[in-house]
Amino acid sequence: MSNGVRHVLGVVAGVLLPPLVAVALVYGVGEVSLSIQNFLVSWTGLAAIVVAGVLLALLSSSRLSPVASLLGGIGFTLLGLLPFAEILSGSSVISRFVPGWMRSGYLTLGYTGVFLVLGVLLLVASAFPSRWRSRRPPVVTPGHGTSAYEMSGHEGYGAPSHGAYGPSSYGPSSQGPSSQGPSSYGQVSDDVTRPMHRE
């Protein structure tokens, strides 16, 4: 996959995944907090939180282009700063733009700084330079004294192999006949058969 296609897919993921994460978190936290107040457990709320965690892990994955985590980080940072900007300005933006079924979860996540933490986390995850480089397989070149055929792992019949004590000799020896002495296999030394003389 080329680097350009990888970044295009990152843009698509950065546009689609952060809103899904935000909606799942807001709905899940709102349902769980409401059920806890009634001494119950909302399994749908817990499932929504788990889905949000899985999508967040995909968004910050190193396999994905850092454009996705960059866009998600910007969105969550702005979403996390909105409650504090509302407090400083004195305007009620939440009551006008946030639906009623999302208001409880948004207030919990926004005013506790969870959205801001998620935004900073995604921005830092997209800031590593290694994530912006294209992923290409390393080129392996033959080393000194090693052929490309041997590095490919296809050592055929008759290829020289080296044991613990040096090269083995399945064929003619690499040394000439002048460098080796006469073969002593099957011969008996004269000292063995010579009788001992007593003085």
Backbone torsions as a table, in degrees:
resi	resn	phi	psi	omega
1	MET	NA	129.1	-179.6
2	SER	-73.8	163.8	-177.8
3	ASN	-68.2	-33.3	179.5
4	GLY	-67.3	-44.3	177.5
5	VAL	-63.8	-37.9	179.2
6	ARG	-62.3	-41.0	179.1
7	HIS	-72.1	-32.7	176.1
8	VAL	-64.1	-43.8	175.6
9	LEU	-64.0	-33.3	176.4
10	GLY	-66.3	-36.7	176.8
11	VAL	-64.5	-43.6	179.1
12	VAL	-61.9	-44.8	178.9
13	ALA	-67.1	-35.7	179.5
14	GLY	-70.0	-22.5	177.0
15	VAL	-86.5	-36.3	-173.6
16	LEU	-89.3	-42.7	-171.5
17	LEU	-72.3	-43.6	-177.9
18	PRO	-58.2	-42.1	175.8
19	PRO	-62.8	-36.6	177.4
20	LEU	-65.0	-40.8	178.1
21	VAL	-62.9	-44.0	-178.2
22	ALA	-65.1	-43.5	-180.0
23	VAL	-65.8	-42.4	179.8
24	ALA	-65.1	-39.5	178.9
25	LEU	-67.7	-46.0	-178.3
26	VAL	-63.1	-45.3	179.6
27	TYR	-66.2	-45.0	-177.4
28	GLY	-65.0	-45.5	-179.7
29	VAL	-66.5	-38.5	177.9
30	GLY	-63.6	-43.6	179.9
31	GLU	-67.9	-40.5	-178.8
32	VAL	-67.4	-43.4	-179.9
33	SER	-65.4	-36.6	178.2
34	LEU	-69.7	-39.1	179.6
35	SER	-70.3	-33.5	178.9
36	ILE	-67.2	-36.0	177.1
37	GLN	-63.1	-28.1	177.6
38	ASN	-97.9	13.4	178.8
39	PHE	59.7	41.3	177.7
40	LEU	-128.4	172.3	177.7
41	VAL	-121.1	122.6	178.0
42	SER	-92.9	105.0	-179.4
43	TRP	-71.8	-30.7	175.6
44	THR	-67.1	-37.8	176.8
45	GLY	-65.7	-41.5	177.2
46	LEU	-65.4	-38.5	177.9
47	ALA	-65.1	-38.0	177.7
48	ALA	-65.3	-37.2	177.8
49	ILE	-67.4	-39.4	177.6
50	VAL	-64.5	-42.5	177.6
51	VAL	-62.1	-40.0	177.4
52	ALA	-63.2	-38.0	177.4
53	GLY	-65.9	-39.8	178.6
54	VAL	-65.0	-45.2	179.2
55	LEU	-65.2	-35.7	177.9
56	LEU	-67.4	-36.7	176.4
57	ALA	-66.1	-38.9	176.2
58	LEU	-65.5	-36.7	-178.5
59	LEU	-67.0	-34.7	-178.7
60	SER	-99.4	11.5	-177.9
61	SER	-69.1	146.1	179.0
62	SER	-72.8	-19.4	176.9
63	ARG	-71.3	-25.0	-178.6
64	LEU	-90.5	155.4	179.7
65	SER	-63.0	142.6	178.8
66	PRO	-66.8	-10.2	175.7
67	VAL	-62.3	-35.6	-179.9
68	ALA	-63.2	-49.4	179.4
69	SER	-69.0	-28.8	177.6
70	LEU	-67.2	-47.2	178.0
71	LEU	-64.7	-41.8	177.4
72	GLY	-64.9	-37.9	178.3
73	GLY	-65.1	-39.6	177.7
74	ILE	-64.9	-43.5	-179.9
75	GLY	-64.2	-45.3	-179.6
76	PHE	-70.6	-31.2	177.2
77	THR	-66.3	-44.5	177.0
78	LEU	-64.4	-39.4	178.3
79	LEU	-66.3	-34.3	178.9
80	GLY	-76.4	-26.5	178.3
81	LEU	-83.0	-16.6	-176.6
82	LEU	-60.6	-45.0	179.2
83	PRO	-62.7	-37.5	-179.8
84	PHE	-72.5	-33.5	174.8
85	ALA	-67.5	-33.4	177.2
86	GLU	-66.4	-38.1	179.0
87	ILE	-66.6	-41.7	-178.0
88	LEU	-70.5	-36.0	-178.0
89	SER	-86.4	-22.9	-179.9
90	GLY	82.2	7.1	179.7
91	SER	-94.7	153.9	-179.8
92	SER	-105.4	82.6	179.8
93	VAL	-76.2	-33.1	-174.5
94	ILE	-65.1	-41.8	-177.5
95	SER	-67.9	-20.4	-178.0
96	ARG	-92.9	-30.6	-172.5
97	PHE	-112.6	-20.9	-177.5
98	VAL	-96.5	125.8	178.0
99	PRO	-64.5	164.7	-175.6
100	GLY	-66.0	-37.9	-177.8
101	TRP	-73.6	-13.4	178.1
102	MET	-103.0	-9.0	-170.2
103	ARG	-66.5	-41.4	-177.7
104	SER	-64.5	-46.2	179.7
105	GLY	-67.3	-37.7	179.5
106	TYR	-66.3	-42.4	178.7
107	LEU	-62.8	-39.1	179.6
108	THR	-65.8	-45.4	-177.9
109	LEU	-77.1	-35.6	-176.4
110	GLY	-74.0	-49.4	-175.3
111	TYR	-78.8	-13.9	173.2
112	THR	-92.6	-3.5	176.0
113	GLY	82.3	15.1	-178.8
114	VAL	-69.1	-42.3	177.8
115	PHE	-61.8	-38.8	179.6
116	LEU	-66.7	-39.3	177.4
117	VAL	-63.5	-43.3	178.9
118	LEU	-63.8	-39.7	178.8
119	GLY	-63.9	-45.1	178.3
120	VAL	-65.1	-37.9	179.0
121	LEU	-61.5	-45.0	-179.4
122	LEU	-70.1	-35.1	177.5
123	LEU	-65.9	-41.5	177.9
124	VAL	-67.6	-37.4	179.2
125	ALA	-64.9	-28.9	179.4
126	SER	-89.0	-1.5	-175.9
127	ALA	-90.4	-6.8	-179.3
128	PHE	-74.1	127.2	-177.7
129	PRO	-64.5	-28.3	-178.1
130	SER	-65.5	-24.3	-180.0
131	ARG	-76.4	-19.3	-178.4
132	TRP	-88.8	-12.0	179.6
133	ARG	-82.3	152.7	178.1
134	SER	-74.9	145.9	-179.0
135	ARG	-96.0	107.2	178.5
136	ARG	-120.0	145.3	179.2
137	PRO	-67.0	140.2	-180.0
138	PRO	-67.2	145.3	178.3
139	VAL	-90.6	121.7	-178.7
140	VAL	-98.8	122.8	178.2
141	THR	-109.9	148.0	178.6
142	PRO	-61.3	137.5	179.0
143	GLY	-81.8	-175.7	-178.4
144	HIS	-68.6	123.5	178.3
145	GLY	80.1	8.8	-179.3
146	THR	-125.2	128.0	-179.6
147	SER	-84.1	161.4	178.4
148	ALA	-66.3	-28.3	178.9
149	TYR	-68.2	-38.2	179.5
150	GLU	-72.3	-34.8	179.8
151	MET	-70.3	-23.1	178.8
152	SER	-73.8	-9.7	177.1
153	GLY	85.0	14.2	-179.6
154	HIS	-113.1	73.4	178.3
155	GLU	-85.7	110.9	-172.2
156	GLY	-83.5	-175.8	-179.2
157	TYR	-70.7	135.3	178.3
158	GLY	90.4	-2.8	178.1
159	ALA	-73.7	145.9	-177.8
160	PRO	-69.4	132.6	176.0
161	SER	-117.7	150.5	-175.2
162	HIS	-118.1	124.0	177.3
163	GLY	-92.6	-162.7	-178.1
164	ALA	-74.3	-23.3	-176.3
165	TYR	-113.3	21.5	176.3
166	GLY	115.0	-176.9	-177.0
167	PRO	-67.3	142.7	177.0
168	SER	-87.1	158.8	-175.2
169	SER	-120.0	91.8	174.6
170	TYR	-91.4	-18.4	179.5
171	GLY	-122.3	-155.0	177.3
172	PRO	-63.3	144.0	-177.9
173	SER	-69.6	146.6	179.2
174	SER	-72.5	-17.7	177.8
175	GLN	-89.8	145.8	-179.7
176	GLY	-71.2	168.5	-179.4
177	PRO	-68.2	-22.4	-179.0
178	SER	-73.9	-20.1	-177.9
179	SER	-88.5	-6.5	178.9
180	GLN	-114.8	146.2	178.9
181	GLY	-82.5	175.5	178.3
182	PRO	-65.5	146.6	-177.8
183	SER	-70.8	134.6	-178.8
184	SER	-105.9	12.1	-178.0
185	TYR	-74.5	129.2	178.8
186	GLY	85.6	-3.8	178.5
187	GLN	-98.8	148.1	-179.4
188	VAL	-112.0	136.5	-179.3
189	SER	-67.4	148.9	179.7
190	ASP	-67.0	-26.4	-178.4
191	ASP	-68.5	-21.2	-177.5
192	VAL	-76.6	-41.1	-175.5
193	THR	-91.4	-11.1	-178.7
194	ARG	-74.3	127.3	179.6
195	PRO	-69.2	148.9	179.6
196	MET	-85.6	134.3	179.1
197	HIS	-95.8	126.0	176.0
198	ARG	-91.5	141.2	176.5
199	GLU	-91.4	NA	NA
